[in-house]
Amino acid sequence: MRFTSPYLVLPLMTVLLCSCGGDDNNNTTHTEEPTAKPISLTILHTNDHHSYLEGQSYQLKLDYDAQVAGAESVRVDLGGFSRIASAIQEYRNDNTLVLNSGELNGTLYFSLFKGEPDFKVFNYLGLDAYEIGNHEFDEGDARLAELIDMAEFPIIAGNIHPTEASPLYGKDIKPYIIKEIDGEKVAVIGVLKVEKTRESSLVSDDVNFSDEIESVKEHIADVKQQGINKIIVLSHLGYDFDQQLASKVNDIDAIIGGDTHNVLDSTGEISDMGVHVDGAYPTLVANPEGRTVYIAQAWEYAKGLGRLNIEFDAEGYATQVKGNLELLVGNNYQVLDAESKWIDASTSQTQAIDNTIETLKTIRTIETDAQVENIIAPYKQQMEAFKLSELGTVSSTMPFTRIPTPFVNGAEPSGSYAAQVVADAFLQYLPKADVAIQNAGGVRAEFPQGPFTVADAYVILPFSNTVITLDLTGAEIVQVLNEALDYAQGISGSTGAFPYSSHLRYDVALNAPEGTGISNVEVKDKTTGEWQAIDLQATYTVATNSFTGLGKDGYLTFGVVREERPEAYEESDVAYVVPLLEYFRETLPAQELPALNWDEYCIKSVTDLAN
């Protein structure tokens, strides 16, 4: 059921779902007859929500009391589709497009319900267009086909071409839609990043893809032949690729983007709140003819809503474009007390925070939408019950001793079997990964022998990390393993840095000279199951958690590679605990975690050179 805005009782906008085809010549300018009149268009947009349906606790700097030390830090309940729905209902009118650039998977809502609550919420929102993201394929073609059947809104992706062998064949995936707004037609063209979808999802070989830029050119030519000169691209390419697209293709007025979770802001307010900003909202890029293309994106995880206002002249050109990302919060704030502990804000503090927010353009308090709350409620209830349920059994206790004690090759090994299990779960969950590395301290408890519950999994992995991948050479893998070992033994005292792995094994020498303690590294081939010496020149995809992926805990090479080769880094946006839950539910036979297989354990032997 969709909400009904007072503006929508007699809707003037009509969706015309169109097929692709036609001329791919994109070197001409807007040459159609002038339209009858200028129009104003507002685009409300979200991206990369990754099944974060509810609001989340988030710390912002709001400087609500300059006289009190620490009064700049406030914990807010940020975002969620209930608040986004309220904002859409308030802002939407006959000159509005509501767009979502896609991306499912990342929370238990998806792990348990595979996108069903997400699409029910989107049905209620009455999206004007939804662009397919790469993670929509994480459960394969068949599940995406089921979700498309469930959708009551247009789904677009101009460069996806299922063959007859795919369950997606014949499903209602449009290359673009056309909306009639105030008597004028506006085209919204969809496009998806191809390589990432092929490499980092479970899309089948029965789905073909066309080049991103050529696809957009083709569909622009098609809509121009229909006399349409106001063109929006709903993109799941990422911020950098969006800028390339804008610079290479004529006739695009605006790109509403996603995939890379960028925070865009031109007010300076969001960075003052302590949030890293990646560029201007909107970002301006000149197309080959020198005309400006306006690029917008709205962060991630349903934390806020993008609101882009475009004034078109009678010839169909954007003459004035402005807007901003708007962070949506409740007024149930928390603040720091004299002992630096978080407590509920007092009435006077709440009023002071409200007063501060009222002075800002990029954040507002807003009530939740009761219907969205009702849609989510039964799924939330099932999810909470699931957290108390039994996942399976553990045949023998998996300890979590951070730094292993000496043992010889072939003897019973020591160390964190628990960290090995977590690394195994990462590797099983991410089909792209060749190996996985997990820091010992990221695992906070043992796997106890006997029944294993979801609650146990959350005790073991309590952090709000996500799972990421990095493409590293064999030499860089050996280097980062040694960096972690050195950090675990160094003056930092961070024993939690010690590295455990899946599909990697190595000898460990404690108290060895820096950079030499881990040696004889071997890699297990995922296809053949054979172990062989790591190829120092070859490239491997490494799964790890987002904390070490930043270069934290001594994993310096991870941070360097991410900085110097950003294309080697990929954020799965999957919550830390989800791969472990899925490991028990879908990978382990009879949901039983067996005793450690010493041949598969990442540590072959441990010596201590100090003794």
N, C-alpha and C positions, 0 to 999 in steps of 0.2 A: 504493500500500500504506500502511495506517495503522499507527502504532505501537500496541502493546497495553500499557496500564497494568495492573498487578495489580488495580486497582480496577474495571477494565472487563471482566474475564473473565465475570462474571455481571451484566451491566448492568441496573440498575433503571429507567433513564430511557428512555422511549419517545417517539419523535417522532411527533406527530400533525399532519400537514400539512393545513391547513384553508383553505377558501375564504372570501372576504369576503362581505359583504352585510348586510342587516338594518337595524335601527333606528339612527338617528344621534343619538338623545337621550343626552346625556352629563352631564346635570345631577343625576343621582341618585348616591347614595353606595353603598358596598359594602353591599348589603342581602341577599346570599345567606345561606343557612344556614351557620353556623359550620363550618369545616373540622374534620376529625377531630383534628388536632394542629398545633402550631407546627412550622415547618421552618427549617432553616438553608440558605442559598443562597450560593454563591461564584461570582462572575462574573469570568472571566479574559478580558481584552479588549485588542485592538489596533485601530489606525486609521491611515489615511493613510500606508501604507508606501511607496506610489509605486514599487514594484518595486525597492526597496532590500532585496534578499534577504540580503546578507552584512553582517557587522559593519563598522563604519567607525571610523577614527581620530578621537578626540574629546578635547579638553583639559578636564579638571576640576580644581577646587581640592579637595585632599584633606588638606592639612596633616599630612603623615605624619611630619615631623620639625621641631618648633618651633625647634630649635637651628640649623637650616641655612637661610640666606636662599634664597628661591625654591623651597623644598621643598613649598610648597602646590600647585604645578602638576604635574599628572601627565597624560600621554597614555595613554588606554586604548583598547582595541578594544571598541567599544560596540555592543551589540545584535546584530541579525541573527536570522533565523528559526531558525537552528540552536540558538542559545541559548534563544530563546523556546520552541522545542519541548521542550528539556530542562526548562525551568521548568514548562511546562504538564503534562508527564508527571509531574513531582514533585508538583504541587499538585492535579491533577485527581482527583476521586472521584465517587461517585454523586450528590452534591449540587452539581455544578459545571456551569456553562454556559461554553462557549468561544465568544466572539463577535468578529466583525470588522466594523467599520463601513465598510469599502470603501476604494477608491482605488488604481488602477493607474497606470502610466506615470510616467516620470521618469528612468530609467536605460537603459543599453544593453540590459539584460535585456528590457525591454519593446520598445525600438526594434527589436531583432532577432527576438524570439520572441513578442511580442504577447500576453503574459499566460500562456502555456503553463506555464513553470516556476513561476509564482506559484500557479496553480491546482493543480499537482501537489503543491506543498508544503502547500496548504490541505487537499487530499484526505488527505494523511498526518496532518495535525493532527486531522482529524475534527471540523471546526468544527460547532458546533450551529446557527449561523446566520451568514450573510454578507449584509450590506446593500450594495446597489449604490451606488457613488459616481458623481459626474458624469464622472470620467475613464474610467470603464469604457466610455463611448461614444466615446472618442477615435479608435477605428478604425471607427466606425459600428455600425449595428445588427447587421450580419451577423457581425462578429467577436465581439461580445458573445454572440450566439446560440450560436456555436461554443464559447465558454468555458462557457456554461451547460450545454451538452451534456457537456462534459468534467467538470463538477463532481460530486462524490460527497457533497456537503453541501447543506443547504437554502439557497437564495438568496431573499431577501425584499426587497420594496419595495412598500409598500401603495399608493403613489400613482402608479405607472407603469402605463400602459394601452396596450400596442401594438395597433394596428389590424391587419386582415388583410393589409394591404400591407407590413407590416414583417416581416423575418425573425425578429423576436422574438415574433411572434404564436404562441400555443400553447406557448411555452417555459415551463419550470417556474419561474416567478417568483411566489412566494407573498406575500400581504399580511402574513402572520404565521405563526409556528409555535407549537405548544403542546408543552411538555415536561412529562412526568410525573416529579416529583422527590419521592422518599420518600412516594409515594402522593398527592401534591398536584399540581395542574396550574398551570403558569406559562406565560403567553403572552408572546411576544416579537414586537413589531410593528415593521415596517420603514417608514422614510420618508426621502425624498430631497429635497434643495433643488431647486426647479423652475427658477427663473430662471437660475441659474448653469449648470445642465445644458443648457438651451436655448441659452444665449449662448456657452458656453465649451467645447463639445464638438461632435462630429459626429453627434449624435443626429438622426435623420431627422424630417421632418414627419409621418411615419406612426406616431409614438409620441405619445400624449396623456398629459397629466399632470393630476392633481387637486390642489386646494389642500392644502398640507401639514397644517395644523391640522385642517381638516375631515376629511381622510382618517384621521388618527389618531383623531378622535372616532368616526368611523364604525366603525372596527375595534375600538375599545374597547367600543362598544355590542354588537358582534357577539360578542366573547368573553365579555362579561358575561352575555349571554343563555345561554351555555353553562355558566354557573355558575362562571366563572373570576374570581378576585378578586386575583390576583397578576400585575401587568402591568409588563413592561419594554418600553421603546421603544428600538430600535436605530436610531439617527439618523445621517443624513448631512446635517445642517442647519447645523452650526457652533455654537460655544459660546453666542453671544448669542441665536441663534434657539432653541436648546435651552431657554434660560431663559425666553424668551417662551412657548414651548410649555408648559413646566411651569406658568407662571403663569395660563394660559388654559384648561387642560384638567384635569378631575378624573380620579381613579382611576389615574393613572400613579404607580408606586412609584419607578422609577428610569429615567433616560435615559443610555444608553451612547452617547456622541457621537463625532463625527468631522468632518472637512472643514477645520477651522480650526487644527489642529495645536497645540492649547493644552497647556501644561504646567500641571498642577494638583497642588498639594501643600499639606498642612496641617502638616507636621512642621517646616518651616523648613530642612530639610537640603538640598534641591535648590537653593534660592537660594544657600545657603552654598557649594555646589559651583560657583557661577558661572553657573548656568543661570537665565534669566529665567522667573519663575513668573507665570501669568496669573490664578490663583484657587485656591480651596480644593479639596482632594480628600477627599470629594465636595463639590461646591457645593450648597448648600441653598436651595431656592426654594419658597415657599408657593403651593399651588394655590388656585383660587377658594374652596374650602371651608376654607382655612387649614391643610391638611395638608402635610407636607413632601415634596417631590420631591427625589431625590438624583441629581446629575448628575456623570458621570465621563467622562474622556477620557485618552488615553495617549500624548500628544506626537505623534511622527511617525517615519517612515523606519525602523520596526522597532527603535528605540533602546531600548525597554523594554516592559514588560507591566503593564497595569492589573489590580489585584486588589481587587475590591470584595466585602465580606462583608455579607450582609443576613440579619437574624433576623426572620422573620415570626411573628406571633402566630396563635392559632387562628382569628381572624376575617380573616386575610389582610392585616393591616397591618404595615408595617415598623416594628419597635420598637427595633432597634439596627442601625446601619449604620456601617461603618468600612472603611478600606482605604487603599491608596496606590499610586502609580506606582512601579514597581521597575525601576531601570536595571540591565541585565545586562551584565557585562563579563568578559573573559578576564583572566588574570593576567600577560600579556606587556606590562608597563608600560614607558613611557619617561619619563625625568626630565631636567631641565636640568642641565648641567654648569657649571663655574665660568665658562665663556665663553658661557653662555646658549645652548648648542647641545643639541639633543635627543639623548640616548643611551639605550641599554637600561639599565633599572634593575639594580643589583647584587643579589645574593642578599639582603643585609641590607636594602636599600631595598625590595625586593619584599615581604619579610616585614613591614616597617613599614607599607607601603601596605595589605597584607592585614589587618593588625591594625586599622588605621583603618577600613577598610570593614566589618569585623566589628562595629563599634560603631554602624553606621548602619542604619536601617530601609529606606531607599529605594534602596540599591545593594547588589549582591552579585556575587561571582564565581561563574561556573557553567561547566561543561563544555559543549562543543558536542554536538549530536546527530548520530551517524554517519549515520543514514538521510537526514536533511535534507542533510547534506554530499554524500551520494551522489546525491540527486536533482538538486542544483544543479551538480554537477561537470561533466557533459557540456556543459551550457549555458555554464558558465564557460570551459571549454576552447575551445568555438567562439567565444566572445566575445573571448578573448585572441588567437585566430588572426585574427579579424576586425580587431582593432586593427593588425595587420601587413598587412592586405590593401589593395589599391588601390581607392579609391572612384571615381575618374574621372580626368579630365585638366583642366589649366588651360591655356587657349589662349595667354595672355600674362600675364606676371608682374603680380600685383596688389600694389603697394607699400603700406607701412604708415607713411608719413611722417605724424607726428601733426598738426602745424599746417601747413596749405597755404601755399605761396608765391603771390604775386600772379599773377593771370592775368585776361584780359578775357573777357566772355561770348562763347562761340563758339570760343575757343581751347582748346588741350589743357589740361585741368584738372590741378591738383596735389592732393596730400593723400593720405589713406589710402583707397585703393580697397578695401583689405582690410576696413576697418570698414564700408564700404558693403555689401559682400557679406554680412557677418555680420548687419547690420540687415535685409537682404533675406531672409535665412534665417529670422530671427525672425518677420517678417511672414508668410511663407508657412506657418510652422508653427502660428501662432495665428490661427484663423479669425475670432476676435472683433476683432482689432486692425485699426485703420485706417492707422496709421503706426507706424514703429519708430525708436528713437533708440539709438545705441551710442556710448559714449565711446571715444576713440581708444586710450587706454591699456589698455582691456580686450582689445585684439587685440595679441598679442605677437610676431607674425612675419608676413612677407609670404606670399601665395599664389604659390609658385614655378611658373614655366612648366613644363609637362610632367606626368608622372603625379602624382596626388595621392592620398595614403594616409590611412587613419584616424589613423595616428601623426602625420601632418602636421597634421590637424585638432586633435589634442590639444596640439601645440606652439603652434598659433595661439591656442587657447582653453584654457589650462591651469588656470583657476581653478575653484573649487567653487561658483560662482554658479549660480543658477537663472534662469529667464525669468519675468518678471512683466508684468502690465498695469496701467495706471492710466487712469482716465477724467479727461481734462483739457479745459478750454475752449481754443479757439484762442488766446486771449490768454495763457493759462498756458503753452501750448506755446512761443509766442514768448518769453515771459519765461524759461523754463527753458533754452532754447537760448542766450539771451544770458548767463544766469548761468554756464553751462558755458564759454562763450567767455571771459568775464571771468576766471573761475577759472584757465583754461588760460594766460592771459597775466599773471596776478597775481603777487604776491610769493610765493605758495605754490610756484611753479615747477612745478606739476602740468600739464605740457603734455598729459598723457593725458586731461584733461577735455574736450578739444575735441570737439564733437558732430558725429557723422555720422548719416545718417538714410536711411530708405527711405520712399518716397511723400511725402517732404517735400523741397523744395529752396529755396534762399535765397542772397542775396548776403551776403558777409562783408567787413566792414571791420575790419582789424586795428588795434589801438591807438586805437579809437574811444572816446568817452566811455562810461562804464559803462552797460550796459543798452541800448546802441544799435547794437552792432557787427553784429548779424544783422538783416536787414531783407528786405522784399519776399518774405515767406514764401508758398510755394504748396503746395497739397496735391493729390495725384493720387487721383482717385476709383477705388476698387478695382473697381467695376462697369463704368464707362464708359471708364476709362483716360485721362480728360481731366484736365489740370492747371487749377487755378483758385486765386485768392487765398484764403488761409486765412480762414475766418469766425471772427472773434474771439469771437463769442457762442456758436457751435456747440460741441458736445461731441464729442471724438474719443477713441477708445481707443488708447493708446500702449503699444507693447511695448518693454521695455527689460530690462536685467539687474538682478538683485536688489541689486547693489552701488549703482548709481546710484539704484535705486528707493527706497533708504533716505535719499536726499538727500545721499549722499557725492559727492566729487569736484566739489563746487560745484553739484550739481543740487538746489538748495535747495527749489524748488517741488515737486519730487517728494515730498520728505520732509514738507513742509507739508500737501500734499493727502492723503497717507497718514494723517497724524495727525488732520487736521480732518475728513476725509471718508473714514473707513475703508471704507465701502461702495464707494468708487471704486477700491480696490486689490484685486488678485487675484493670488495666487501660483499659477503653473502647476505648480510642483514639478518641472519638467523641467530636467534637468542642462544646464548652459551649452552644452556641445558638441553635444548631441543635435540641435537644429534644423539645425546646419550639416551633420551627417552625413546627415540626412534630405533636406536640400536637394540634395545631390549624388545621393543614391540615387533620389529619387522626383520631383524637380521639374525638374532640368536635363535637357534633351533629350540623350540619349546620354551622360549623366553628364559633360558637358563644360561647364566654366565659360567663357563667351565673354569676349571683350574688353569693357572698360567701354563702355557706351552713354552718351555724354556727355549726351544729353537726359534720361537717367534719373538722372544723378549728382546728389547732394544739394546740391552747391555750384555755383552759377551763375557766380559771379565772386568774386575776392578782390582787395581793394585794401589798401594799408598807409598809413594816415594819418600815420605817423611819417616818411615819405619825401616 
